Amino acid sequence: MKWQIEDTPERAAFRAEVTGWLRDHLPKGWMEAIEAGDDDAFDAAKRASDWNPFTWNALVGANGYGAPLWPKEYGGLSGEQWMQQIVREELGRYRLPLVSLNILGVGLAGPTIIEHGTDAQKERYLKKILTGEEIWCQLFSEPGSGSDLASLSTKAVRDGDEWIVNGQKVWTSIGQFAKFGMLVARTDPNIPKHDGLTYFILEMSTPGVDVRPLRQLTGSSEFNEVYLTDVRIPDANRVGAVGDGWRAARTTLMNERATLSGLSMDQSSIMGGTRKDPWQSFLEGIEDKTDANVRQKIAQFYIEQEVKEITAFRASSARLRGSQPGPESSVNKVFNAEFNQRKSSFSMNAAGMASVAWVPGAGGASDSRMHAFLRSRANTIEGGTSEVLRNQIGERVLGLPRDIDTDKGLPWKEIRRN
């Protein structure tokens, strides 16, 4: 990572601790090959080992490096922001996954449970989130409540020590594989929409939960619609107070912005072990790299990548100084989503016929290019649409007036909904 704060003695000692741990746990020859810049030796070290991202995820999660900021008693290091930054730098340096395979658990559910959950919930869920033993999904969006999440209509009615939930959720990433879901439901329709929500932990195998995968342009089905019919959730799985679900949901949403703000959706950021740098992969299959228009566009993308990294660096620097996170996550999320789309569109155009005709499933540049192009269409929608985030940036950063809210103060049941 080129944008890096110079280490103090304390930070240098921690960096040495991290690299020492990596040296003890990575396959023989892995780190040495990367340090020598020998890609062939790296490939050989990887082939000779039984390394895979799933066992690696469990190992990192069990040793505190999966979430250094989390409390030590729940699997973290009780560390400071600079510790997390150093761990990420060293993982990137040695071509290891920068993102947990349980990204929604580590990035969204964990921080929400830490801030709003009970001690029993922290003890039950957090460690297994870090090791990837229990995968999580997010049950927020609904067919009529996406951008205006607080208008959601999924209903939870109390029945003794349980809640009976009915409704429908949509765009639920990896819901078909998840053990648990973060669920927000309406528990009081007689008060304003933000005040009548409650946050729950839902076990996805509960009777009445019907997960239906949605096939995407890429051919995969990472998103789902989820139908909830008389689903019973124990009150012990409620996160926060009854009616205080919007506050817990905001914690989830803020962490979602931060988690997705720098994610390229490139498999290398999740699976790790990438041999080539991202720019080499980006240029594969482009026939005429000497064309002036191609060279100019590549230079422009490189500049934008540097600007993105500098903005992320500024955000990290502020947190290292003890400042609260600012608007950078929303700004970066908007920029990163549109940057991914511009870059993948250019790659398709520059490759010419290689982007139109090839043997499906043959692998290589054409498959990865096509997948990146199609997958990036979702970037400006998932994790908060760019339109909504631009409104937030306008209001909270530029000080522009808020949009007129005709629903303010009205009971939810009186609000017009589509």
N, C-alpha and C positions, 0 to 999 in steps of 0.2 A: 504494500500500500504506500503510494508516494506521499499522500497527505497524512503526516504522522507527527504528533507532538513529541518533542525530545524527552526521553525517559529521565526521571529523577532516579537516584539510587534505589529508592523503594520500588519504583515501577520496573526498573531494570532487573531487580531481584525476582519480582513476580514473573516477568517475561522469561527469565531463565528457568523458573520453576515450571512454567507451562511447556516450554520446549523440552525440558528434561522429561516431563511426563509423556509427551508425545514420542520422544525417542524410546522410552521404555515400552510403549504400547503399539507403535506402528510396526508393520512388517520390516524385517531386516533389509536394509538398502534403500528404503523408501525416501527417507530424509536426505541421505547422502546423495542420491541421484538428483534430487531437486536442487540441493545446494551446489552441485557440480554442473547443473544445467544439462544433464544427460537424459533426454527423453526416452531413449532406448532402454537405459538402465532402469528408469522409473517404470516403464511398461513391464519389464522383466520382473521387477520386484512385486508389482501388483499381481501379475499372472501366477507367480510362485507362492502367493499367500492365499489365505481364505478370507481376505478382507471383503466386507460388503457393508453398504451404508446402514443396514438395519442393525447389525451387531455393533457397528461403530457408534451409532446413535445411542444404543443402550449403555455402552461403555462410558461415553462422554457424560450422559445424563446421570449415571450412577456415581460419578466422581466430582460433581459440583461444577464442571465447566460448561454444562448445558445451559445454565442460567446463573451466572455468578452473582447477580443482584438479589436472588431469592435468599430467604433466611436459611442458615446452615442446617437447622433442624428439619427442614423440608426439602433438602437436596441441593441447595445452592451453596454459596460461599460467604453469605452475608457481606458481600463485597461492595466496593464503590464503582462508580460508572467507568472509571479508567481501567478497572480489571476486566470488565466486559469488553471494552474496546481492544485491549491487548489480546484477549482470547480470540476474538474475531480476526485480528490481524495475523496471528500465528496460524490459525486454521486456514486462512486464505493463502498464506505463504506456502504452506505444505499441501495445497490442493485438496483440502478436506471440506466437507459440507459446511456451508455458512448458515444453513437453515435447517432446523430440526425437521425430521420427517413427520413429527407431530406438531406442525407449525401452528395450528389453531389452538392446540392445547397449551403449548409453551408460550406462544405470543399473545393469546387472548384470554383463555380460560384461567390459566395460572395466575396472572396478575390480578384478575378480577376476584378470584377466591382469596388471594393474599390480602387484598384491601377490604373486601366485604364479607368474606366467609367466616364461619365459626372455626374454632380450634379443631373440632372433630372433622370438619370438611377439609381443612388443610392437611390434617394427618392422613385422611383417607385417600385424597386424590393427588396431591402435588408430586410426590416422588414417582408415582407410576406415570404421570404426565411426562416427566423428564426422561424417563427411560424408554418411553414409547410403548410401554406395556398396554396402555389404554389410550386409544385414539379419540380425539374430540372433534365435534362439528359445531356449527353455529346456527341456531334456529331463530332467526330474527325476521328476515324479509318475508312478506306475504304477497300474494298476487295483487292486492290493492294497496299495499303499504310497503313501498320500497324506499324511495327518497324521503317520504314522510313516515318514518318508522313508528313514531309515537301514535299514529292513527290505527295501529294494528288491531285486529278483531279476534284473534285466537283467545278463547275464554277459559279461565280457570275458576272453578267454584269449589269452595271448601266443603269437605265432608269429613268431619271429625279430624283425625290426624293425617288426612290425605286431601289432595286436590284433584278434581276431575277436570281434565283438559279436553277441549274440542276446538278444532280449527285446522288450518292448512298453512304450511310454510313452503318457501320455494327458494331456489338458488342455494341450496344447502350443499356446500362443498364436502366431498368424501363422506356424505351421510350414510352411504351403503356400507362403509367400513368402520364407522365410528362406534365406540362403546358407549360414549356419553355425548350429550348435546347441551349447549347453553341455550336455554329457552326463556323468552320473555312473553308473558301472557297478560291479558286484561283481567283483573280481579275486581274492579269496580267501574261499571259503565256510567255511574251517576255523577262523576266528578270530571274535571278537565283531563284531556287525553294523557298528558305527561304524568299526572298524579295517580292514575288508576292502574298502574302496571306493577307486576311482581316478577322477580327473576328466579328461575328454577334450574336445577341440574336434572336432566332427564336421561335415564338409562334407555338406550335405543332399542333394547330387546323387550321393553315393556309391552304387554298386550295392548293392541289398539294403535300401535305405531306402524305406519305403512310407508316405506321408503320406495320411491319410484325414480330410477335414474333418468336423466334427460340427456339425450344424445346431442353432442355438439358438432360444429363444423369440422373439428379435427377428427371426428369418429370416436372419440373417447366420451366417457360419461362421468366426469368428476363432479358435476352439479346434479342435484336431485330436487324433487318436490316431495314433501313429507306430509301425510295426512294423519291427523290425531283424532281418534274416535274413542271417547270415554276413557282416556288414558289416565291412570291413577299414579300420582306422584306423592311420595311421603312428604309431610311438612318438614321433615329433617333435611330434605333436599332443597329447601328454599334458601336463596342467598340474599341476605339483607332482610329488612323489615317488609311486611306486607304493604304494598303501595309505594315502596321506595325502589322499584325495579328500574326506573329511568336513570337513577344515579349510578347503579351498578352497570347498566347497559352503556352509559357514557364512558365508564372506565374501559369496557370491552372495545368500544368503537375507537377511542383514542389510541389504544394499543394496536388496533387493526390498522389505522392509518400509518402508525410508525412501522409496523411489521411489513406492510406492502409498499412503503415509500421508496425502498431501494431494491425491491425484488424484480429481477429481470424475467422470471419464469423460465429461464434457461435451466435445463435439467442439471447442468454442472453445479449450479448454486445449491441444489438440493441433494444430488447424488454424490458429488465430490469426485476426486480422482481424475480430473480433467487434464489431459496431456497438453493441449494447445491453449494459448491465451485466447480470450474472447474475440479479439480482432482477427486473428488467423482464421478462426472458425467462420466469422462473419464474411470473410473474403473468399471462402471456398466456393468454387463453381462460377465465379464472376470471370467471364472470358477475357475481357480487355481491361486490365487494371491500370493501363496507361492512358485510357481515355480521359480527356481533361475534365469532362463533366463528372465522371466517376471519381476521379481524384479529389475534385472540389467538394463533392458530397461527403466523401469519407473524412476529409479534413474538418468539415462542418460537424459531423457526428462526433469526431474526436474532441472538438472544442466543447460541444454540449455535454459530453461525458465528463470532461474535466470540471465544468461548471457545476454539474450535479454532485460530483465528489467534494468539491469545495464547500457547497451548501451543506452537505451531510457532515463534513468536517467541522464547519462552524457550529452546527447543532451539537455535535459531540463535545466540542471545546467548551461550549456554554454549560453543558451538563457536568463536565469535569470541574468547572469552576464553582459548581454548586447551584447554578441557576436552574429554574424550572424549565421544562421543555416548552418551546415557543411554537409558532405556527409552521415551523419548518416541515413537520410531517405532512401537513395538508399540501403545502407548496410542492414538496418533493413528490408526493403521491401523484398529483396532477401532472407534473412535469415528466415523471418517470413513465407513467402510463402512455402519454402521447409520444414520448421519445421512443419507446418500444415499438409503437405502431409505425412511426416514420422510418425507423431503421429497418424493420422487417419488410415494409413495402418497398423500400429502395433495393434491398437485397433481392427480392423477387424480380423487380424490373431489370436490374443490372445483369441478372443471370440469363435473361432472355428465354429461349425455348426450354432451357433446363428447368425452368420454373413451371413449365406447362406439361411436359411429357417426360416421364421416367417410369421405371419399373416400381410399382408400389411395394413397400416393405423391403426394398433392397438396401435401405439404410443409406448412410452417407449424407452429403451436403443437401441433396434435393429433398429428402424426407424431413430433415431437421429444419430446412428453410421454410418448407410448406407449413410445418407444424407451428413454427414461431409466428409466421404471418397470420394464420388462422386464429391461433390462441390469443394473440395480442389484441384481437377485436374486443375481447372481454375486459381488457385492462382498464378502460375508461368507465366501466360500469361497476365491477366488483370492488368491494371495500369502500364504497362511497362513490357516486358518480362524479365525474369532473365538473358537471354543472353545479351540483350542490356544494362541492368543495370550493368552487370559485365564489359562490355566494358567501361562504364562511370566511374566505380570505378577504373578500371585499368588506365585510362587516367588521371582522376582528383585527385585520391588519391595516386596511386602508381607512377604516372609520366611516365607511359609507352607511347610509341609513338602512335599517332592516326592511325586508319586504313587509307589506301590510299583512297582518295575521288576523283573518276574519274569524278564526276559531278560538281566539284567546279568551279564556275564562268560561267557555261553554262546556257543559257536560258532554262527554264523549258521545252519548246516545243521541244527542241533538245535532251532531256534526254531519254534514252531507259527505258521503263517501261514494267512490266508484265501485 
